[in-house]
């Protein structure tokens, strides 16, 4: 059976197909952008020393999408192996890839890894092979955690720690590519998108009304 060309199709049917397509498009979920939810250096922007170790504490469980190290890269280096320990026990091992760089000091770039893992509250240590991670003086190595979920309360999660024992070298102050203030984010009543629900309901109601009018007109 041959399909009718579009110009021979009933107007009401074409209108229905158009509105149905809009309804499907509006109902499609969208991925939330990752948000910085933890910075082990409390958004430090001063001069860096260098270390191969970072120690920090989480007071809340965090569903982390991206694990980030602020790192001084060697020429030709594209990734670094990272070992993550929780309470002294190995928790994860991965290779973090070179990403966004300082526009003025191109050797300073992020080392990113899509960890997609819940990090439970506790004491953490990271270890890398070379002492080239940014170290906050009298603080710890720069680690940033990102999440796509809304966090009920993002507080200062940096616990007092001793300066790592690694050899440190004074370097010019890099400008982190991504460094956002950590502020409390209220928890919504539900994880759903209320505007999307309202829009979907309105479109659905319009489609039903049009269909009813078309049926009554035929009668």
Secondary structure as the mmCIF struct_conf table of DSSP 4:
data_model
#
loop_
_struct_conf.conf_type_id
_struct_conf.id
_struct_conf.beg_label_comp_id
_struct_conf.beg_label_asym_id
_struct_conf.beg_label_seq_id
_struct_conf.end_label_comp_id
_struct_conf.end_label_asym_id
_struct_conf.end_label_seq_id
HELX_LH_PP_P HELX_LH_PP_P1 UNK A 2 UNK A 5
HELX_RH_3T_P HELX_RH_3T_P1 UNK A 6 UNK A 8
BEND BEND1 UNK A 9 UNK A 9
HELX_RH_AL_P HELX_RH_AL_P1 UNK A 11 UNK A 27
BEND BEND2 UNK A 28 UNK A 28
HELX_LH_PP_P HELX_LH_PP_P2 UNK A 31 UNK A 34
STRN STRN1 UNK A 35 UNK A 39
TURN_TY1_P TURN_TY1_P1 UNK A 40 UNK A 41
BEND BEND3 UNK A 42 UNK A 43
BEND BEND4 UNK A 46 UNK A 46
STRN STRN2 UNK A 48 UNK A 51
BEND BEND5 UNK A 52 UNK A 52
STRN STRN3 UNK A 53 UNK A 58
BEND BEND6 UNK A 59 UNK A 60
STRN STRN4 UNK A 62 UNK A 64
BEND BEND7 UNK A 65 UNK A 65
STRN STRN5 UNK A 66 UNK A 72
HELX_LH_PP_P HELX_LH_PP_P3 UNK A 73 UNK A 74
TURN_TY1_P TURN_TY1_P2 UNK A 75 UNK A 76
STRN STRN6 UNK A 79 UNK A 86
TURN_TY1_P TURN_TY1_P3 UNK A 87 UNK A 88
STRN STRN7 UNK A 89 UNK A 101
BEND BEND8 UNK A 103 UNK A 104
TURN_TY1_P TURN_TY1_P4 UNK A 106 UNK A 107
STRN STRN8 UNK A 108 UNK A 113
STRN STRN9 UNK A 117 UNK A 119
BEND BEND9 UNK A 121 UNK A 121
STRN STRN10 UNK A 122 UNK A 128
BEND BEND10 UNK A 129 UNK A 131
STRN STRN11 UNK A 133 UNK A 136
TURN_TY1_P TURN_TY1_P5 UNK A 137 UNK A 138
BEND BEND11 UNK A 139 UNK A 139
STRN STRN12 UNK A 141 UNK A 141
STRN STRN13 UNK A 143 UNK A 147
BEND BEND12 UNK A 148 UNK A 149
HELX_LH_PP_P HELX_LH_PP_P4 UNK A 150 UNK A 151
BEND BEND13 UNK A 152 UNK A 152
HELX_LH_PP_P HELX_LH_PP_P5 UNK A 158 UNK A 160
HELX_LH_PP_P HELX_LH_PP_P6 UNK A 162 UNK A 164
BEND BEND14 UNK A 165 UNK A 166
HELX_LH_PP_P HELX_LH_PP_P7 UNK A 172 UNK A 174
BEND BEND15 UNK A 177 UNK A 177
HELX_LH_PP_P HELX_LH_PP_P8 UNK A 186 UNK A 188
BEND BEND16 UNK A 189 UNK A 192
HELX_RH_AL_P HELX_RH_AL_P2 UNK A 194 UNK A 218
#
